Amino acid sequence: MVVPSNLPRLGIMALDKMKMGLICILSYMCFLIPLHQAQLPSATISDLSFKNMDFAMKLYRKISSYNDKNIFFSPLSISTSFSALLMASDGVTREELLKGLNLEQLETANQPELIPRLFQLLHENITQNGSLKLEEGLALFVHQHFETQRQVSSSSINT
């Protein structure tokens, strides 16, 4: 039997091709790992701002449909107040507030504190360079026959 003289070279070339293929597969898998481990992107201040603009326009249209005079209101103050209610609500009430504020897409089950945190970051962003000072006050008046949980009543006073 005659063995071709280039057989050792063919074996080395096949081995090199296998190594290259293995390296390509491993490289491809390394790029997929971060995609697999990445969570859904979290909402940003920009997302909140756009949602708040939508809320403001809907509220303005609703108010102006009942009144033909000048209208003055602060959508940020209104949405901030309702977001404070979000922290103390759950179930259907929470869903209604999210829907009314147009924030249901920003709400995630594993981050219930996200929306209040976004409002806090928005406030910090507005006042960050010190040239603008934004002071807000919040008061919620609850009907005397409406029961609230004691922990919500006392914790809301300090925030």
N, C-alpha and C positions, 0 to 999 in steps of 0.2 A: 504494500500500500504506500502510495506516494502522498506525503503531507505537503501542502503548499507552504512556501517559505514565508508568506505574509500572515499565516494563521495567528502567531503570537500578537501581531499588531492588531488584527481584527478583534481578538479577545480584549485587548487593552482599550480599543475604541468603544466596544460594547460596554465595558465597565465604566468608561468615562461618560457615556450617554446615560447609563443608569444613575450615576452620581449626579449628573446635571438634572435629570428628571426628578430625583429625590430632593435636590436643593430647591428646584422650582416649586414642588409640592409643599415643602416645609415653609418656604417664603410666602406662598399663597395663604397657608394656614395661619401664619403669624399676622397677616393683614386682616384675617377674618376674626381673630380673637377679640380685638377691641370692639368690632362691630357687634359681636355676640354679647359682650359684657356691657356695652353701653346701654344706659337706660333711656327712656323717652326724654326728649329735651324738655327742660323745665321752662315755665313761663318767665318772661322778662318784664322789666318796667315798661318797655316799649309796647309789649302785648297789652299790659294793663292800661296804658295811655290810650291806645286805639279802642279798646273795649269801653273805656270811660267816655271817649268822644262819641261813640255810638249811643251809649246810655244818655249822654247830654242832649244829643239831637232828638232822640225819641221822646225824652221828657219835655224838651222845648216844643216839639210839634204837638204833644198832648196838651200842654198848658195853653199854647197859643190857639188851639182849636176852640177853647172855651172863653178866650179873652182876646179882644182886639187892641188892647192898650200895650204900653211898653212892659216888658217882662225883664226882671233882674233876678238872677239866682246864681248860686255857685254849685255847679255840678260836682266839683271835687269834694266840697263839704258834704253834699248829700250822699255821694257814694262812699265817702269815708265813714259817715255815720252808719250807713247800712252795713258796711263791712265790719263795724264794731258789733252790730247785732249778729253778724255771721259767726263771730267767735263764740257766742252764747247760744246758738241755735243748732238744731239737728233735725233730721227727718224731713218732713214735708215743708216745714217753715224754712229750713236751710235751702232746699231746692227752689222754693218760690223766690227767696231773696237773690239767689244766684241767677235765676232766670230774669228777674226784674232788673238786675244790674248788668245783665248781659255778660256774666262772668262764668257761666257754667262750663265753658271750654277750658278755663284756667284751673278749675278745681280738679285735684287728683286725690284719690282715696288714701294714698300713702303720705300725702303732704297737706294735712288739714290747715296748717299754719301758713301756707304759701301766700294766700291772698292778703291777709293782714301784713305779712312781711313785705310784700310788694308795695303796699300802700306806705309802709314805713320807709322803704328805700326810695320811693317816689318823692316823699317829703324831704328826705335827706338830699336827694339829687337837686331838688328845686333850690334848697338853701345852702348848697355845699360851698360856694365861693364867698359867702358872707355878704354879698351885695344885696341880697333879698332876704327879708325876714318874714317867715310865714308862721303865724300863730293861729291855732285852731282851738276851739272849745267844743265840747260835746256834752250834751245833756239828753238823757232819755227819760221821758215821763211815762210811767206805766200806770195803767188804770188800776185803781185800788182793788178791784175784784179779780185782777189777773195775777195768778201766782207765778213767782219766779223762784228758781232754785237759790238758796241762800248763798252758796259759793259763787254763783254768777254775780249776784248783787254786790257782794263785798269785793270781789276781785275786779270788777269793772270800775269801781270807784277809784282804784289806785292806778289805772292805766291811762 
